Amino acid sequence: MNRGRSGVDNLIEMSPTDSCHDDINGYHGGPGSRHREAACHDVCVETCESLNTSMATLVSSDHSDEDQMDAHTLEPISSLTGFWKKRALFFKFRSRIERQQQSKDSVFFRDGVRRIDFVLAYTEENASKQGRKRELFEANLQKAGLQLETEHKSESEDGNTYFVKIHAPWEVLATYADVLKIKVPFKASDIPKKKTIKCLADSFRLPDHIMNPEPDYFTATFNKDKSDFFLIEDRDTFFNPSTRNRIVYYILSRCPYVENESIDKDKKGIKRLLNNGTYTAAFPLHDCRYWTRSKDASCESERYSLYQYWAKLSCFFKEQPLDLIRKYYGERIGLYFAWLGFYTEMLFVAAIVGTLCFVYGLSTYKDNQWSKEICSEEIGGNIIMCPLCDKKCSYWKLNITCNASWQSNLFDNGGTLVFAVFMGIWVTLFLELWKRRQARLAYEWDLVDFEEEQQRLQIRPEYESKCTSRKLNPITQETEFVLERTATDLVGKLFLCWVAVLFWISLTISCIIGVIAYRLAVYAAFASFMKENAHLNKMGSAITPQLATAVTGSCINFVTIVILNVMYERVAIWITNLEIPKTHVEYENKLTVKMFLFQFVNYYSSCFYVAFFKGKFIGYPGGYSYMFGQTTKLRNEECDPGGCLIELTTQLVIVMTGRQVWGNIQESLVPWLMNWWRGRKNRCQPESLYTRWEQDYNLLMFGQLELFYEYLEMVIQFGFITLFVASFPLAPLLALFNNIIEVRVDAWKLTTQFRRPVASKTHSIGAWEEILSGVAILSVVTNAFIVAYTSEMIPRLVYMYAYEPGFTMKGYINNSLSVFKIEDMPLDSRPEADEIPPWFNGSITTCRYPDYRYPPGHVDQYTHTLQYWHIFAAKLLFIIVMEHVVFFVKFFLAWMIPDVPADVKDRIKRERYLVQEYLHKYEVERLTNRIGANLDDCTCDEMDDPALPRHQGFSENLYHREDGSHLAKRYGGDV
């Protein structure tokens, strides 16, 4: 294969007269070469004459600080070396002139015809260390049919980086399109587009050429032997750039870099060469700068269109150009943005209902009877509460929790129950409607039959390199790579992998327990500190020790979450690599399960603790429960006086909001700063010399797991707004605001800060769909328990309908607080003398605590009352009823809503029918033409059977042709 030559290579390979026989791009011959010879000769003469002047100037300037040499000394030196210096400067200047003439945004070889499908880069340092591997690798690439053109390091702005440009000619593209079963158009679609009601104003819409960059076609799997069956107008543009770079990467990932592949089977693939430093980068090119169109008219400038209509934050209210995203980045990335956009659209409904529930809480803010009783000086001011901790906490009056009680009512009201039931139905609609949307995209993007093909076509090179034998696939009847594993090896690796996962999950739970211990240890310190500081003591109604402990504990928990995430990420990738998954999909699914299990525990464990454990196992003043036993003196944590629900809301807001803000900073600021630092030197260079491959080389690499982290971020958010949404109805609204920004931040980052990723296909969002379904089912259970056990809704309803004749809430506070005799309190639990408030005197003999226990002096004193068991039964009944109702509605909706729309089913059937019909007609026509050509070449004077007419003899000959095969058999099966 011809390779491009530049810099020093040109000087070595070319003779002094070669340049006058090359075209302007350095290639020999071609039309008009004789005219260029004469022109080149004139240019050489003029250039050499001008170089004499330049040389003299250079010599004088280079020796301006040295002693001047006399003319007699310079003359012989000039006669010996002048020719070669002038020749070298000529080619150097000519190279720079060529670069200036070539557009800085060019995505073509120097001939301006062959498109650059991939770029490899390596530096001067690894050029000498790994030179042999690179030479063998590039030689094998050329044997595979790829064409290479190398840019010498002298042509790069840093003077240290070589660039190898790769072009895949038609023969290679057609061969591997057949291997990869790529679908291509064979007929324009004759199905009229379904008329949709324009529910969006024109200001929300994008231009039609952006939303629909390609016409609608019927497609079929490409077959190289039947290339004339497909709609091929121009071979150079038939496969779009994303398909081309996908094919080239498929070759790169399997190309060996040794002479004998059978000996060193694992030494192959661009990934290994990147890891061992042979190459520093491998990437397809963006088609232009993102802020301006390419000057080359043949370049699509799709990156510019994506930036203008999609990646700008000012486009947050517009629809996404999903077809253009898919065309430029591939189906895998397109499907992610389709899912994210659909999820954001569905959040609009949840956010509206959640906001209405919050407004309902605001409207009843001053109407709840229990808050009025707490704030009342006659009721709340006369109720003396027992200490909340040992020694350092004193007796306190109930009315200091007045503000917390009002705040709690914003979320702990009747609207909470309605919203919890609604979210159980909403999540079902979201999943079922997404399946329909995904099915439509799968058809439109030719992914319908991809699921069956991906197992064979997406085998990981890492898996292939470990395989030692092949095995016949009973389904496809083709040999496949098989990794032979012993039972001991398999069980050992699985055991190691899952032990590591369980260890890190246990470590996360240990950190949560540590945060709980922190809360218990510093609560008394906060109480004492606030008492000693008068200005804080005045704010006691707004800032309580419980609130201060909860906020600081939540912040510490969030920092712990971030640190553990960074550490576990490396472990999860390592143990997944140990398992050696067969396909890319299998690899991602295994990693997804491991990462999500850990993230689930890491992010949600603190919320589960506050919702279902905090304040539930504290005992009573005469028999408190202690963490790790009474010797630790860490009494189990009680809820905030306003209730555990307000604490759960605080925890949810801090963790969820903190994660979203931190995630957006990481996704936008960090890539921008890294690219700014890496490209700081090249910003001073003229744009005409800053080539397309150098611009992309200075961008960040889009890693294999970048999209995985984007999914993980959104699924964790999905868990927050579904698992604990009963405690905070505004969670969907916060998620909506975040996702509107998230779509544009991800788009901006992908379009401007990252190299163009290699296009890849997938038929669905993979394991995330199953995870979302699992979270949806679990959310029904968690919200039912939050309403029943974390909020005060059930105890209030039981009191109103069973213990208050007037069906009002009067007296509820007094009824919900039990009485304890101070004399029965152990000495270790009593407050110290200096902690007792001035208003407390000897006439006060009892204190109150939230529980349903018999008072002192009763035959069953300090044991649970009958009302406690009534409330307990009501809670269980509520959980059972709510779960069954919501689950029934969920499964009914799932049964009612088909996963694939009816019109999509019809289109799939129509396309399959046309493929069979057109292929049949094509085969018949091709066979007829071939037989007709054979008859024209036939010189026989007599027919095989003179008694028969000529057309009957032809029919018999047609029927018995080619190894005795019959046309009936030939056309009897599917074509």
Secondary structure, DSSP 4 states (H G I P E B T S, - for coil): ---B--THHHHHH--TTGGGGB-TTS-B--TTHHHHHHHHHHHHHHHHHHHHHHHHHHHHHHTTTSPPPPHHHHHHHHHHHHHHHHHHHHHHHHHHHHHHHS-TT--B-TTSSSB--EEEEEEHHHHHHSHHHHHHHHHHHHHTT-EEEEEPGGGSTTSSEEEEEEE--HHHHHHHHHHTT-EEEEEE--SPPPP----S-GGG---HHHH--S--EEEEE--GGGGGGS--S-HHHHS-HHHHHHHHHHHHTT-BSSS-TTTSTT-BSHHHHHHTTS-SEEEPPPSS-TTS--S-TTS--HHHHHIIIIISGGGTTSPP-HHHHHHHH-HHHHHHHHHHHHHHHHHHHHHHHHHHHHHHHHHTTTT-HHHHHHH-TTTGGGPEEPPSSSSS---EEGGGGHHHHHHHHTTSSHHHHHHHHHHHHHHHHHHHHHHHHHHHHHHHTT-TTHHHHHHHHTB-HHHHHH--EEEE-TTT--EEEE----HHHHHHHHHHHHHHHHHHHHHHHHHHHHHHHHHHHHHHHHHHHHHH-HHHHHTTTTS-HHHHHHHHHHHHHHHHHHHHHHHHHHHHHHHHHHH--SBHHHHHHHHHHHHHHHHHHHHHHHHHHHHHTTTTS-EETTEE-BTT-GGG--BPPPPPTT-HHHHHHHHHHHHHHHHHHHHHHHHHHHHHHHHHHHTTTGGGS-GGGS-HHHHHHTSBP--TTHHHHHHHHHHHHHHHHHHSGGG-TTHHHHHHHHHHHHHHHHHHIIIIIBPPPPP---SS-THHHHHHHHHHHHHHHHHHHIIIIISSHHHHHHIIIII-TTSS-TTHHHHHEEEEEGGGS-GGGSPPGGGS-TT--TT--EEEEES-BPPTTSTTTTSB-HHHHHHHHHHHHHHHHHHHHHHHHHHHHHHHS-SS-HHHHHHHHHHHHHHHHHHHHHHHHHHHHHHHHHHHH---SS-S-TTS-HHHHHHHHHHSBTTTB-HHHHHHS--
